[in-house]
Amino acid sequence: MSTVSLVEGRSFCVSEPSGDIGAAGGHGLVVKDTRFLDHLELRVDGEPLESLTVEHTGPHAATFVTRRRPRPGLADSTLLVVRRRYVGNGMVEDVTLENLSAGAVTVTLTLTASTDFAGLFDVKEGRLVKRADAIEVTTDDTTLRRRIDRADSRAVEISATGEYQVFRHGLIWHLTVPARATTEFTLQVVPVFREVPLRSPYLPGVSRRESHPEREHRRWRERSPVVSSADPRLHRLVRNSTEDLSGLRITDSRHPRRIVLAAGAPWFMTIFGRDALLTSWMLLPLDARVARGTLETLAETQGRVVEPRTEGQPGRILHEIRSGLLDDADAGEETVYYGSVDATPLFVMLAGELHRWGGTTPEMARLMPHVRRALDWIEDYGDADGDGFVEYERATDRGLVNQGWKDSFDGITYASGALAGAPLALAEVQGYVYAALLAGARLSRVAHDDDLARRLEEQAATLKRRFNEQFWLPDRGYYALALDADKRPVDALASNMGHCLWTGIIEEEHAPAVAAALMSPEMFTGFGIRTLSTSAGAYNPMSYHNGSVWPHDNAIIAAGLRRYGFAAEANRVILALLDAAEGFGDRLPELYCGFDRDEFAHPVPYPTSCSPQAWAAAAPLLLVRTLCGLEVDLPRGLLGLDPHVPEQLLPLSVEQLHIGRDMVGVAVDTSGWHVTGLTSALSVQ
């Protein structure tokens, strides 16, 4: 284990296995997109600690078991140093020194700390500016305080319990530990914004087990689905994924019961519209409250006016919320950027799916004005040129060049490798819009607006027909990645069309060719489906979007394959992801390199991949849903189940699926399947 990552809400910490911070460029304690510690080192008598093991006690907490290095001439150490770290609105660390010798020991502990107040993406991309001269350092009897300068609102305060001394670079303890005894103290690292220290959830005198993060993690674990299978890797993958998702939850003090998920650690600890919506969809069998909280949060920030700088437009759903995103934003100030072409139709899709999963009449009534505004955006701004397709082009040269999920600057290319120029109409976005129109029609009927429902259904039918006319490439046997500014097909073979299977916009007659293309050696690595085929001019298996493998992409494709009856192909994808996860400690990272399995026996990591990452961690829940063929329509009293499970996973049991008020279990073996826990009047089909 080269690094240890802890995450809680908008805080995360990356350190060495000893607990020290600063040996690698990505290390640090980051809160609200600012790094408040870039160095933290604890030494005993001037020597660094020697790591023995690390025990994760939650996504937000870990125990670093270390020892003082053996004295010269001795093989063993007799001083154990245990650091119990808890992240959230900064960091708290309980340090225990245990003397395992027969005599008392006197030691000097020195903690050194520094900060560069670097922005998150400065850290990620290595654009680090040394600010040693600009950082103000003040001390008193108990606290070391560091800030950039008087004009900046950010600072960090470092203090501890017990008796110690404060100096310019840290804290010093002179301790005597009796024979076979222990001594303890607590270190506190508190970020400050606008002269106000953040309130730690770890309160003095309150057991860490009773802290707010620990209670919430415990509740999440108790609610999470439990999967057992003949292949224990599936159980471990689902267990680890739900644990990771727990650490990505963000709560708003104004709405403490509302749950939304950050996109991923360490680089995306904030709300991304697209990521949050797709993740919430995948998590419906675990907790529909996530979908509810996501929709409510995004509705509150829905665009109201045309604002080129933020790319805001009436009805548009945000791309991301960041601290200090705009140049003139104050440090710690949250700003909104709207440069996403797909978040708005996904918002409508999720609202429709939440209704299927038991969204109440009052909830849906509160969301309907926002659904209508989103549908208006699709027609008025998404389809700016009136050609019937939703496309994007950034409003200023500061915006994202590409605004679909493959949003790197070179994410959309022709088969030749040339970059495609905006405005671009992405294939998967048309699929999202198609599904959004049908979801809008359903919700409109619930709201007794039959005229709007019929109009939306007609628009959906027209879009499906025109999509299949203009995106289908009969000489290639697959769908174009996009239409370019001249309405010409962007002809690279890419994974995007798999999302079109998921949303149902693909004509049945073309589905077999699409499935064959996605599962071809050009696309399928053995560890998943690539984002871009090996035949494409821009193919690079080590790139972010041009040949890598993304688990969420694959989970959606697998669901799409099942929708069109390709259960065997879907299961190949699922088993490939299960094999890949084994190479990452039974977890799925944001992405990994797209090398073929015949070339490398294990999946090759992508260097800056987030882990945990929300939609990657949620993907196993969608995989389980696909295995079970689970579809829910509570307003109509329907529960659809059609399990197709690979033999090596049988028997398969899935417990604690949250369907309405019921806690449902599904068991599948070679003789068939059965359901337990249904108490409501649902018809199982």
N, C-alpha and C positions, 0 to 999 in steps of 0.2 A: 504494500500500500504506500504509494508515493505521496499522496495528499489526503487530507480529511476535510470533507465539506459538510457544514451544518447550515440549516436554513430554517427561518421562522418569519413568515410574513415578508416585510421589506428588508429584512436583515439576513446576511449570510456571512459565513467565515470560512476561509480556506487556509489550512495550515499544514505543517509537517506532522507526522505521526507522534512526535514528541509534544505537540501542542504549540510549538514555536511558530511564529509567522515571519516570513520575510526572505526565505532562502530562494524562492522562485517568484517569477514576475507576476503571476496571477494570484499570489497570496494576499490576504488582507481581511479586515473586517469592514464590510460595506453595508451602509444603511441608507436607504432612499437614494441609491445611485451615487453616493459619495463614499470613498474609502477613508475611514476614520482611523485605521491602523494599517500601516504598511510594514511595520516591524514590531514584534513582541517576542522577547526572549527571556527565559527564566534560567538563571545559572546558580549552581551550588558551589560555593568557594571558587568562583571564577570559571568553573567547568560547565559546558553544556550538558543537558540531561541526556541519558541514553534510553531510547524507547524500548519498551518490552512488548506492549500490545495496545490496541485501541478497541474499546467496546462501545458500539453505538447503542445508546439507550432511547433513541428517538431521532427523527429527522432534525430536531433542534438541539440535540444534546449528545455528548460523547464523554467517555472517561478515558483519559490518556494515562496509561500505567507506565511509569518511567522509574529510573533509579539514578542515584549519583554514580558516576563512573568509579570503578574499583581504584583504590589507592595504589600507588606504584608498588609493585612487588606482590600484590594480592590478586587472586583470581576472581574474588567475589566482592560485591558491594553489600553493605548492611543498611543502607538508607533508601527506603522506597519513597518515591514522590508521586502522588496521584493527583491529577488535575481533572476535576469534573466541570466541564464547560457547558454553559447554557446560553444560547443565542436568542435574541429577541429585543428589539429597540436598543441595541447595543449588545453587551455581553457581561455575564457574571461567571466567575470561575471560583469554585471551592477547591482549595489546595490543602492536601493532607501530607504531612511528613511522618513516616513511620520508621522508628529506630528498631531494627531487628537484632541489634547487638546486646551484649550483656552489660555494657557500660553506657553512661550518658554521652551524648555527642553534641558538640557545639558547631554550628554552621552559620555561614553568611549567605543569604539568598539575595540575589540582585535581579531585579526585573527592569529591563530596558525597553522603551517604547518610543515609537515615532509615527508620524503621519505625514502624508503628502496631500491629503484632501483631493486626490485625483478623481476625476469623473470616471464613471464605470467604463465607458468605451475607450477612454485614454488608457485605462489599465489593460483592457482586452487587446487593444491594437498596439500596445507598447509605446504610445505617445506620452511619455512621462517627462514632466518638467520638474526638476529639483527646486524645491521652494524653501530650502533651509534658511535662507536669509530673510524670507518674508514671513516665516512662521514665528509668532509671538509665543514665548514660553513663560508661564508664571507658576509659582508654587506657593503653598502655605504649609501649615503643619500636617495636613492630611491629604492634599490633592495636588496632582500635577495637571495643569491646564495648558492645552496647546490650541492656538487658533492662527488663521492665516494672517490677518491684520485687522485693524479696528473697523475697516469698511466691510469686512465679510461677516456674515451672520453665523458661520459654522465654527464649532469648537469641539474638543473632546476632553472629557475629564476622567482622570484615572485615580482611583483611591482604593483603599483596602480596609479591612477590619484589623484589630489588634494593634500592637506597637511596631512602628516602622519609621523610617526616615524618608523624606521626599527630596530628590535632587533633580537637576535640570533634565536628566535623561531617563528618570524612572524612580523606582522605590527600592529600599534596602531593608532587609530584616536581619537582625542578629538573634539567633534562636538557639536555645538549649533544649534538646529532646531527651527526656530520661530514658533509661534502658527499657526496652520492650514497651515503649509508649508512643503516643502520637501527639502531634500538635497541628492545629488547623488555622487557616485564615481564609477570607474571601476577597477576591479581587473584583473590582467593578469598573467597567468601561462604559461611559455614558456619553452619547452624542448630544450635541447642543445645536439647535436651530433657532435663530433670532433671539438669542440669549435665554432660551427656554430649554432646559434639559429634558430629553425624552424620558417618559416614565417607564421604568423597568417592570416587566410582569413578574419578576422574581423578588419578592418582598422579604425584608429581614424578619426572621422569626416564623416564617411560613415555610413548611416543608416544600421542597422542590416538586414532590409528587402532587401537591395541591396547588401548584402554580397554574395560572390560566392556560398557558400552552400545553402543559402536561394533561390537564383535565380534558382539553379539546382533542388532543391526540388520542386519549383513551376512548373517548366517545366515538371518534371516527373509526378506530380499530373495531370497536364493538359492533358498529353498523356495517362493516365491510363484508362483501361476499367472501365465502370460504369455498375454495375449489379443492377437490381431491381427485386424483387420477392415477391410473397405472403408471404414468410417467410423473414422478414427483416434481420435475422441473416446472410443470404448469402451476402447481400449488405454490411453489416458491416465487415464481414470477408474479402471480397475482398478489400474493402477500406483500412482496417487496414494493410492488407498484402502488398499492393502496397506501402503504406506509409513506412512500415518497410524496404522494399527492397530499397527504396530510400536512407536510411541511410547506407546501406551496400555497396554502390557503391564506387569503388576505381578508382581514375584517376591517370594517369602517366603524369608528367610534360612534358615528351618527346613526348607524344601522347595525348594532352588534350581532343581530341574528342573521344577517345577510352574509352568505359565503360566496366569494369569488376566488379564482385561482390565478396566481402569477404564472407567466409563461414558462419560466425555467431558471434554474440556478447553474452557474452564477451570473450569467450575463443578462437575463431577462426577468428580473424580479419585479415585475410590474404587470399591469393588465394590458394584454393585447386582444383586440376585439376578435379577430379570426381564431386565434388559439383558444381563447376562453370559450367561444361558442362551440367549436368542434369538440373540445375537451368535455364540456358540459353535456353534449349529446352522448358521448361515449359513456359518461358516468351516470346516465339516467337509472340503470339498474342498481346502482350503489346509493345514490342520493339525489333525488330530484331537486333538492334545495339549492344545489349548485347551479342548475339551469335557471331556477327562479332568481337567485341572487345575481347571476350574470346578466340576465335580461333586464332586471330592474336597474342595475348599475349602468349598463350601456344605454338604457332608455333615458336616464337622467342626463347623460352627456351627449345625447343625439344632437347632430348639427342643427343649427337654427338659421345661420346666415352664411352667405358666401364670403369666405375669408381665404384668399390665395395663400397666405403665408402658412396657415395650418392645414390647407386644403379642405376646410370645413365647407359644407353645403347643407341646405335644409334637408333633414331626414337622414343624413349620412351617419353611419355608425363608425366610431373611432377605430383607428389602427392601434394606437398605443397611448398610454399615459406615462409621462416621465417627469422626473424632478429636474428642472433646469433644462428642458428640452430645447427651448428657444434661447437665442443668444442674449436677449434682454431679460430673461427670467431670473428672479432671485434664487440663490442657492436654496435647495429644498422645496422650492415652489413647484407644484405640479402643473404641467402643461399638457395639452391634448393635441395630438396630430391625427388627422383623418385620412391619410393617404393609403387607403385599402379599397380595392374594387369589390372584394368578396364578403367583407364583414356584414354589409347591409343585407344582401339576400340570405346569408347564413342566420342573421338575426330573425328574419321572418320564418325560416325553416325551423329553428329551434323553438320559436313560440308555438308553431303548429305541433311539433313533437311533444312539447310539454303538455299541451292540451290532451294529446293521446295518452300521456302517462299520468293524467289525473289533475292537471292544472284546474283550479277551482274557477267557478263562474266569476267571482269578484276579481281574482287575479288576472284572468284573461280580459275582463272588461277594462282593467287599468292599463293593460298592455296594448289594447287594440288601437288607440290613437297613435301610438308609436309604430305599430305594424303598418298602419295606413300611410304614415309619413315615410316609412322605409320603402313601401311600394311606390309611392310618388317619386322618391329619389331614383329608383330603378328606371322609371319611365322618363323623368324630366332631366336628370343629370347623368345617370349611368349610361343611358342611350342618348348621348348628346347629339349625335348626327341623325337620329331617327331611322337607322337602318334595321332596327329590331334586335340588335345585339348590344350587350353591355360591354363597354370598353373603357380604357383608362389612358390618361396622359397627365403627367404631373403639371401642377399649376405654376411652379417656379423651379429654378434650377437647384433649389435646396431640397426639393421633395424627392421621394423614392422614384427611381427610374422605372422600376417594375413594381406593381402593386397587387399582384396575386401572391399566393403562398411562396412561390419561387421568386423572392423579391431581391435577389442579388442582381447587380447591374448586368450580368451576362446570363441571367437565368432563362431567357427566352431567345432561342436561336433557330435558324433554318438548319436543314439537314447538312448544308455546306459548312456550317459553323459560324456563318455571318450573324451578327446581332440583328434582331428584328426591331424595327422602329415603331414608336407609338404614333397614334393611338392603336392599342392592341385589344382585341377581343379574345380572351382566353377560353379554351374549350370547357374547362371545368367550371368557369364562372357562369357560362350559359346553362350548365347543368344545375348549378345552385339557383339561378334565377327561375328556371323551370320548376324546381321543387318549391321555391318560395311562392310562386304564383299559385300553385296548387294548395300550399299551406294557407296562403291568404284567402283563397276561395273557401276553404273549410272553415276558417275562423270567421269569415264574413257571414256564412250561413248560421253559425252559432250566434252571431250578433244580429241575425234577422235582416241582413242586407243581401237579399238574393240577387238583386241586379248586379251588384259589385262582384258577387261570387261567380255569376255566369260570365261576366266580362273577363275576369281573371282566368277562368278555365279556357275561354276562347284564346286569350293571349298565350297561355301555356301550350295549347295545341298548335298554334301558329309557330311559336318558337321552336317546338320540337321538330316540326316539318322542315322549317328553314335551316335549322342547325344540321339536320341530316343531309340536306341538299348541299350545303356550302362547306361543311367541315369534313365530310367523308371523302377520303382519297381512294377511289376504286382501284387505281393502279398500284397502290401500296398495301391496301387491306387494313388500313387503320385511319383514325381521325387526326386531322391537323391539330397541332399544339395550340394554334391561335389563327386569327385573321389579322393581317398587318394593316398599316395605314391605307393601303391601296386595295384592301379587301382580298388580298391574295393569301392563300394558305401558308402558314408557317409550318413546313412539312417535316420537321424532325419527329422521329418516333420517341415519344416520352410517356411518362406514367400518368400524366394529367387526365387522359381519357378514362382511366380506371375510376376516377371520381364520377365520370358521366354514367358509368354502370351503376354506381351507388345511388345516384339521383333519378335514374330511370329515363333519361332523355335519349338514350341510344335505341334505335330501331332493332327489334328482335332479329331481323335478318342479318344485321351486321355484328351482333354480339359474339358469335363463334369466332369470327376473324379477330375481333378485339381481344378476346380471351387468349387466342393462340399467339397474337403478337406480344401480349404482356408476359406470357409464360415462355417465350422463345429464348434461346441462349443469348440473344442480343440484350435482353432485358432482365432475365432471371439469373441471379448469381448463385443460387443455392442457399444464400442467407437472406433472400428477399428480392424484390423487384427494384431495379435501378430507376432513378429519376430520368435518365436519358440513355438511349441505346448505345451500344459499342460502335455502331456504324455511323453515328452522328459526328460531324466535323468538330463539334465542341466537346466531345466526350472526354472526361477526365475523372477516373474513379476516386481521385483524392480531392475533387472540387466540392463546393457546398451544394450546388444544385444540378450539376451537369454529369451525373453518373454515380453519385453516392446513393445510399439506401436510407430512406426515412421510415421508421416503424409506423408512424401515424398514417403515412401515405399508403403503406402496405395493408394496414388494418382496414382502411376505407376501401381499397381495391378488393380485398378478400370479401368484404360485405357486399360489394357490387357484383363480384363473381357469383356469390350465393344467390343474389337477387335474380340473376338471369339463369339460374339452374346449373352453374358450374361448380358443384360442391367439391369435386375431386381437386380442381385447380385451387379453390379457396383453401382447402386443407393443406395443399403443398405449401402455400404461402404461410399459413399458420405454423406448420412444423418448421419451416425455414426460420421464422422469427424466434421460435422456441430454441432452436439450435444457436442462433445468434445471441440470444439473451444469456445463454450459458457462458459465452465468452466474455460477458460483462457482469459476472457475479449474479446471474439470474435477474438482470435488469435490462431494460431497453433504453439506450441513450437517445438523444435528439436525432442523431444520424451516425452512420459509420461509412467507411469507404466501400466503394462498389466493386472491389476485386472479386473475380470468380472464385468459387470454393475450390476449384481444381488448382488454382494458383496458390492460394494460402488456405490452410486447413482451419484457421480461426478467423473471425471477422476482424478487420483491421480498423482500429479506432480513428475517428476524425479528431484532429488535435484540439479544437476549441469547442467540441460538442458539449452542450449542456447535459448535465445529469445530476439531479433529476430534472426532467423537462415534462411539462404538463401533458401535452397530447401524446408523447411517447409513453409516459407512465399510464395514461388512460387507455392506450391502445389494447393492452391485454383484456380489458373489460369488453371492448368491442369484439375482440377475437372470440371470447367465450360466448358472447351473444350470437355471433355468427355460427359457432359450432352447434348451438342449441336451436338455431333458426327462430330466435325469439322476436316476436312483434307484439306490441301492446296497443289496444284501443279501448281504454276504460270507458269513455262515454258511450260506446256502442256495446260494451260488455264482452269484448273479445280478447282472448289471449291466444296468440298464435305460437305454436311450437312445432318445429320440424327438424329434430336433431340429425346431423350427419357428422359423425365423429370418427376420426381415423382409428383403426384398430389398436394402434399402440397407445392410445390414450384411454381405452376402455378397461374397466368401467370408469365413468366420469360422473362426479357428483358436484353440483353447484348449489350451495345453501346461502340463505340470506339475500335473495334477490328482492329488492323493494318494489313491489307492484301495488300501487295504491296504498291501502292500509295493511296489506298482507305481506308477510315474510315468506317468500315462496322458495321451494327447493325443486330442483330438476335432477333426476338420476337417469343415466343412460348406461345400458350394458348390451351385450350381444343379443339378448332376447327382446329388447325394446326400451321404452322409456316410460317414466311416470312422474307425476307432479305431486308435491305435498305443500301444505300450508295455505291452500286457497280457502278463504272463508266467505268471500264476496261472491255475488252471483255472476261469475265470469264463465263464458262458454269457451272451453279449450278446443282449439282447432289444430 
